[in-house]
Amino acid sequence: MFCLGVTIATVFIMQWLETDFWVNDEKFSMPGLELFYSKREIVTVLSQMKQPAKTALNYDLVFDFVFMAGIYPGIAALCMMAREKPGRKSIQTTLFALAILQPVAWIFDVVGNCYLLKWMDKPVIGDEFGIYHNLILIKWVIAFAGLFLPIIVFILGTKLKDR
C-alpha cells in the first residue's frame, strides 16, 4: 500500500507541474521528451524553455525520482503476488523475471532523468541520445510488461493452469 500511495501522490504532483510545460505557445510532454521527440526537438524544447516551464520540468524530474521509489517496487510486488496464483510454470517464471527486472527499469529511469537534467543545464545533445532513447524504451517495456502481465493473471486466474 505504501508503494501505491507514493505512486498516486507523485502522479498528482507531476500532472499538476506538467500544466506549465509550454515552449513558444506549444505544449510539450514527458512522454514526448522520453519517447517521441527527435534529438533536435528535445534541444529546441530545452533551449527555448522559459520560466515557469523550466522550474516545472526540474521539479517534475525530481518528483519522478520519488515516483520511481513507489512504482518499481510496487510492480515487482505485484508480479510476485501474481506468481503465487496457481498457474502455468512458464507464467510464474516470467512473472519472477519481470519482478527481478524492475530494478533494471528503475536504474534506466534514473539515468534517463539524469540525462534530461544535464541537458536542461546545457542543451547540447551528442551521441548519447541513442543510448538515452534506448534505455527509456527498454524501461517502458519492462515496466508495462511487469504491470500488465500480473493484471492479466489476476483477471484470468485459474484459466492459466497447467494442463
N, C-alpha and C positions, 0 to 999 in steps of 0.2 A: 504494500500500500504506500510505503514511503516513496518508492520509485515513481508510482503513478502520480502522487501528489506533487513531487518535484517537477515531473514532466508537464503536468497540466498547468501549474503555476507559471513555469517559464514560457510555455507556449503562449499564454495570455499576454505576458510581458513582451515577448518578442513580436507578437502580432500588433500590439499597440505601438511599439517602436517602429515597425515597418510602415506605419501610416506616413512617416516622414521620409520615405525612400523616394525622393524626386531629384532628377537632374534635368535642368533645362525644360521644365514643364512636362517631363516624361517620367512615368513611374518605372522603377527598377525593382527587382525582387531577389531574395536569397536563392531560390531555385535557379533563377537566371544566372546569377553570379557563379553558382556551383556547377550547373549542368548545360545551360543553353546558350550563354553568351560566348562569342568568339573572344580571342585574346584582345583584339582591337576594341571590341565593345566594353570589355572589362576595364581596359586602360581609359577609355573615354569616360565611363561612369566614375571611376576613382579619381581621375584628374580634374573633372569638371564639377564634382560634387561640392556643394556649399553647405553651410550650417542651415538648418538643423540636421540635414541628412548625414553629414559626416559624423556628428556625435551619435545619432541614432544607430548608424551602422556599427560604430565602435562598441556601443553598449549592447547591441544585438549579438555581436560576436562574443562578447564577454558573457552574456546570459546564455549563449549557446553552450559554453563550457559547463555551466550548471545543468542545462538541459541534458547534456551528454551523461552526466552523473546519474540521471534518472532513467533515461531511455534505454541505454545499452544494458545495464544490469537488469532492468525490467524485461527487456526482450529475452535475455538469457534465462531469467527465471521462468518466463512464460514457456520457453522451449523445454525447460527441464520439467515443468508441471505437465505439459502435454506428453512428454516422453513417458511419464508414469501411467498414462492411459493404456489399457490393453490394446494391442495393435501389432501391426507388422514390425518385425525386427528391423527391416530396412528403413522404415519411417522413424523408429526410435533412434537408430544410428544417425540418421540425417538431422533429427532434432538436436541430438547431442553435439554433432558437428557445428550446427548453427549457433548453439549456445556458446561453444568454445570459440567461435569466430567473432563474437560480439566485441571482445576487447580489440581485435584487429580493426574492426569498423570504427571503434572509438578512437584508436590511435590515428587512423586515416582522417577522421573528422577533425581531430586536434591539429594535425599537420595542415589540413586544408584551411582551417581558421588562421593558423599562423601565417600561411602564405597571404591570405587576404589582409591581415593586419599589417604585414610587411609592405604589401603593395599599396595600402592606404597611405603609408608614410612616404613612399616613393613609388608612384605609379609607372614603373618600368618593369615589364614582364619579359623575361628572357626565355631560354629553352625549358625552364622548369614548368611552363604552362602545361605541357603534355603530361608531365608527372602529376601535377595538381589535378588535372581533369580526370586522369585515370584513377587516382586514389579516391576522388569523390564519387566517381561512377561505381567503383567496387564497394565503397562504403554503403551506398544506397542499395545495391543488390543484396549485400549481406544483411542489412537491416530489414529491408522489406521481406526477404525470404524468411528471416527469423521471426518476423511479426505475423506474416500471413499463413505459413505452414501450421503453426500451433493453433491458430484460429480455425483452420480447416479441420484439423484433428479433433478439436473440441466440438465442432458442429457435426461432423460425420461420425465421431465416436466409434462404436463397435463395428461399423461397416468396414473399418480398415483392418480388421483382424486377419492374422494368417489363416490360410485355408488349409 
